[in-house]
Amino acid sequence: MYTMKILLSHLTGNANVKSAADGFIEAGMLAEFHVTIATVPGSMLDRLAGLKIFSELRRRRFNPSVKPFLRTWPWFEAGRILAEKGGFNKLTQQGSGTFHVDAVVQNLDRHVADSLKYAIKKGVTAVYGYEDTTIFTFREAKRLGLQCLYDLPIGYWRTAHRLLDAERQRWPEWIPTMPGFSDWDEKLSRKEEELQLADRIFVASTFTANSLKDFPGILAPIQVIPYGFPPVSDEPKLYPDFNNGRPLKLLFVGSLSQRKGIADLFSAVEYFGEKVTLTVVGSKTTQGCAVLEKALAKHRYIPGLPHHEILRLMREHDVFVFPSLFEGFGLVITEAMSQGTPVITTERTAGPDLIENDKNGWLIEAGSTIALKNAIGKLLQDPGKIEAVGRAALETARLRPWEMYGRELAAAINRID
């Protein structure tokens, strides 16, 4: 049986990328894995990650099995990290900064593209890249006759503009929180060309797949493979007794943008007054939005937390609310479910791929404050439902660990003719 040999590349190596790499290794498909910065257990960088000043390196940690395949291109990414920590904003300024994220991405992409002529000698037959990070690699791969496998982790940009433009009309005061409209033409053109060059497109949700219907042309076959869930919590979740009049504890985690539906969330919570409490965790997309500052002042706001503390916070809350208006997947959904915390989310996330409404979570209409109010109101009327749905969410998470995503992705690629 023919086994495709893959060169995988990504800027940082997110959870889905790590799972893909593990799946490719298990299937005997990975030839090379290019990233900017990576650590493996026992390495010098991994030891440095134990120091608080270098703790961010923990995010770049990979399984030891990945080590033989790693090729790193660290200098531009290191410059970006140091510039951000040092407050040298001009160096990371969008479009012009030496270490702006797009400059870092293109630096990696060019290195990967240049390495392909050598990778072919090692048996590479395909490249696997991610949106807006692989244009030079794909161009060179096409010249060399390699397969181009494309991963679109968030919905198509034209669909985003169409759907979020309605939010500009509905919530004009929240426009500063939606910077996605500022992508320049050259960047959007790169996204278009990457899609056109792809021989197969992989997405993690049905919503993302459907968003590509707005593409003005013919695309390669698209396959939906949902991501996996983190390990389920070993610590039992204590579901509360609401008979004492205790308020419903709601949690939101994500960037503070109306793309995530936070204007609807704040409006819905305000409607219920002291019957609910809201904790918000996430970074601001802007410092100049008065309505956001006013809303945050009314609730418990945490700018950021380490991942393990976010999981703990999820266990401590009754319901996780994620009313996103445009989401490729929404990893926070799977994280909350893995902690036994049921989720209210919309049809514009991976919710429909993971959640059966009123069984292991709740699905509502995106962009509808009324729908969100109704969902919260039903829980206030029947809070006992939370435990049953939370336990069902936990079982859903238990049945689809991250390993399944990597294995399904590898199997799908091996079926390509």
N, C-alpha and C positions, 0 to 999 in steps of 0.2 A: 504494500500500500504506500502511495506517495505521501510524504510528510512535508508540508511547507516549512521552510526555514525563515524565521522572522527577525528583522531588525526593528526593535521597539524603541521609541524615543518619547521623552516627556520632560518638561521643565523641572518639576519637583518630585513627582512620584506620589500621587495621591493614593487613597485607599483602593480605588478602582484600578489604578495603574499597577499597584503592587500585586493585586489579585490576578490581573491579566498576566503579569510576568510569571507569577507562580504557576498559573495554569499552563502557560507556554512551556515552562521548564518541565512540568510533570508530563506533558505530552511529547516531550523531545523536540519542540519546535523553536525554542529561543536560540538565536545565534549571537545576537548582541543586544545590549540594553544601554542606551545613551541617556544620561541625565546631567544636570549641572553639578549638584552636590549630593553625595550619598555616603551613608555610613552603614557598616555591618558590625555585628557584635564582635568585640575584641579589637577593633581597629583603633588607630590613634584618634580619629575624629569622634568615634563613639565614646572614647574615654573623655574627650573634651566636652562632650554633650552633658557629662555629669556635673559640670560647672554651670552655675546659674547664668552667667553671661553668654554661654554657648548652648543654652537649653533648647533653642529653636532647632538645633541639629537633630533632636529626637524625632522630629517630623520626617526627617530624611532617612530614617532607619529601615533597612531591608533585611529580609531573611538571609541567612548565610548562604543558602543555595544560589542566590543571585550573584554572588561575588565573582565567579568566573566569567560572567557575561557583561559585567559593568564596564562602561567607558564614561568617564566624567569630564566635564568641561566647566570648571568651577569659577573662573576668575570674574567674569561679568556678573554672575549671580552673587558672588561674594561682595563685589563692589556695590551692587544694589542694596544688599542687606546692611552693609556698613554705612552707606549714605543715608538710608532711612533711619537707622539708629542714631546717627550723628546729627540728624536734622539738616542735612545738605539737600534741601528740596530741589534746587536747580538741577542737580545731577539725576534726579528721578522724575523730572517734569515730563508729562506726557508729550510725546512727539519730538522733543528736542533734547532731553536729558541723556547723557552718555549711558547712564544705567537705568533708564526707564525700562519697565518690564518688557515692552515690545522690542527694545534693543537687545535685551538679554535673550529673549525668545529667538530673534533672528540670528544672533550669534551662534546659539546652539544648533539651529536649523541648518545654517551654512556648514558648520563642522560635520553634522551628520551627512549632509549631501556630499561633501568632499570625501567622506569615508566609504561611500557606497562602492566605488570601483575596487576597493580592497575587500569589502565585505562579500562581494560576489565570489571572490576566490575562496572564501570560507563556506560557500554553499548557500548564501542568502538568496531567497527567491521572492521575498515580499518585505515591504516596510509597513509598519503600523504606526500611524500618527494621529494627533489630536487637533481639533479645530484651531485655526489661526496660529499654528506652530510648525507647520510642515510643508509650506509651499515650495521651498528650494529642494527639500528632500523628494517631494513628489515629482517635481520637474525632472530631476536627475534620474529618479527611479524609472520614469517613463522612457527616458532616453536609453536606459540600460535594459529595458524590457522586464522590469520587476513589477509585481503586483502592488497596487496601492490600496491599503486597507485604512479606512478613515473612521475615526471615532468622534461623534458629535455629542459632547456631554451636556449641552444645553440647547434649547430649541433654536430654530432657524431665525436669523436676524430680521428678515423681512416680516415674519410673523410677529416677532417681538415689537417692531415698530407699529404694526397695524393694531395689535391688541393694547399696547401701552399708550398709544396716542389717545385712546378713549379715556384713560386715566388722567391725562392732562386736561381733558375737558371736565371730568367728574371731580377731580381734586386738584385744582390749579395751584393751590398753596403748597402742595407736596411735590411740585415739579422739580425743585432743587435736589430731591432725593433720588431722581431717576437719571443718573449720568450716562446710561447706555445709549442715549440719543446723540452723544458727542463723538461716537466713532467716526473717524475721517474716511473719505472716499477710498483712499488707497488701501486701508485696512479692510474695508468691506469688499473691495475687489479681490483681495487675497482669499477671503473666505469663499467667495464665489468660485474662484479658480480651483481651490482645493477640492470642493465638491465635484466639480466637473472632471477632475483628474482621477477621482476615486473609482476603484473597480468594485468595491463593496463598502457599504456604510453601516456602521453599528451604532445603535442608540440604546439608552437604558430605560426608556419609557415609551408608551404608545403615544403620549402627547408630543414628544419630540419627533417621533416618526411622522405624525400627522402634520406637524408644522412644516415639514419639507414639501407639502403639497403646494406651498406658495412659491417654490422655486420655479423660475421662468424657463424651464427646459426639461430635458430628460436626464434622470439620475440613474446611477447604478442601483442594484437591489439593496433594500434597506432591511435590516434585521433588528428586532427588539430583544435584548437580553437584559433583564433587570439586574441591578447590583444585588449583592448579598447583604446580610445583616451582621452587625458586630456580634461578638459572643454574648449570649444572654447573661443577665446579671446573676451572680452567685448569691447576692444579698437579696433575700425575699422582700418584695415590695409590701409595705403595710398600707392596705386600703382603709381609709378613715370611716368612722361612723359619723354620718351627717345629722343624726337626730338631735345633736346639741346646738344646732343652728350655725355650725361652722361654715365659713364662706368657701366657695369653690375656688381652688388654687389653680390658676392657669399659668402656663409658661410659653414664651416665644423665644426661639433662638435663631438668629440670622442677621444679615445686614439690614440696617434700618432704612429701608427703601420701600416706596409704594409698590415696586415690583413684587415685593413680598406681601403686599396687602396690609401693611401696618396701619394705614389710615382707617381701614375697615375694622381692624382689631381694636384700636383705641376707641372708636365710635361705639362698637358693640359693648365693650366692657363698661364704658361710661353709662350706658343705658341701664345696667344692672346695679350700679352703685355699690353698696357694701355687701351685696350678695356674692361678689367675686373679688378676688385679688389677682393682680397680674405682675409677673416678673418678666422683664425683658433683658435678654443677653445679646449683645451684638455691637458691631462697630458702626459708626455713623458714616454715611456716604458723603456727607457734606457738613460743614460747620455753620452754614448760613440759613438754616430752616427754622424760623421762629415757631411754627406750629409743631414741629417735632420736639423742640426743647420744652415747650409748654406741656405737651402730652407726657413726655418722660418724667417731668417733675411730679406728676400725679401717681406714679407707680414706682416699684422697685426696679432700678436700672443698674445693670452690671455691664461695663464696656467690653469685658472679655474674661475668659477663664480657661485654664488648661482643660484638655479634653476629658480627663477622668473626673474633673469637678463638674463639668457640664452633665456627664452621665449621672453623677450623684444628684445633681439638681433636678434632673428629669425624674428620678425615682421619688424625690420628695414632693413632686407636684401631682395633682390629680389628673390633669388633661394637658396635653401639648397641642397648641393651636398654631397652625401653619397655613394661613389663607393666601398662599402665593398666587400671583396672577400669571407668572411665566417662569417655569422651572423645568430644567432638563430631567431632574430626578428629585432631589431633596433628601440628602443623606440624613438630615436631622429627623426625618420621618422614621427611618429604620432604626436610628439610635434610640429614639424615645420608645418605640415598640419593643426593642430588645431589653428595655428596663421595666417592661410591664405597664408603661404609661400609654394609654390610648390617645389617638391622634385625630384631631379635626383638620382636614385639609381639603384642597379643591381638585377639580378634574384636570387642572393644568399643572399637575405634578405627576410623580409616579404613583400617587394614591390609587387610581383605578387598577393599576397592575398588582397592587399589594393588599388593598383593603376591600373587603366586602361590607358595604354600608350597614351600620348598626350591628355588625357581627364582631369584627376585630378593629373597628374604627368608624369614622364618619366622613362622608364625602359631601361637600357643599358646592354650590355654584360659585365660580371665581368672580370677584368683583361685585359681590352682593353683600352689603352690610346686613340686609334683612335675613338672608340665609344663615349668616353667622350668628346673628341674634337668636334665630329660631333653634339652631343647634345647641347653643349654650343654655337657652331657656328650657329645652327638653331635659337637659341634664340636671338643672336645678329642680325640676319637677320630679325627676326620678334618678337621684344620685346613686342609687344602688346599682344602676346599669354600668357604672364606671368600672367596678371590679370585674364583672363578667367580661366586658369588652377588653379590659386591660389584660386579663389572663389569656384571652384568645389572641391578642396581639403578641404576647410573649411566645405562645406556641407557634405562631406564624414565623416569628424571628428564629425560633429554634430549628425550624424545618428548612431554612435557606441560609446557611452560613456563607461567608464570603467565598469559601472554596468553590461553591457551586457556580458562582459567576465565572471564575477563571476557567473552570472545566468546560462549562457550556460555551464560552467564547472560543476556546481552543477547538472544541468539537465542531463548532459552526464553521470556523476557518478551514478546518481539514476537509469539510464537505464541499468546499468551493472547487469547481471543475478547473 
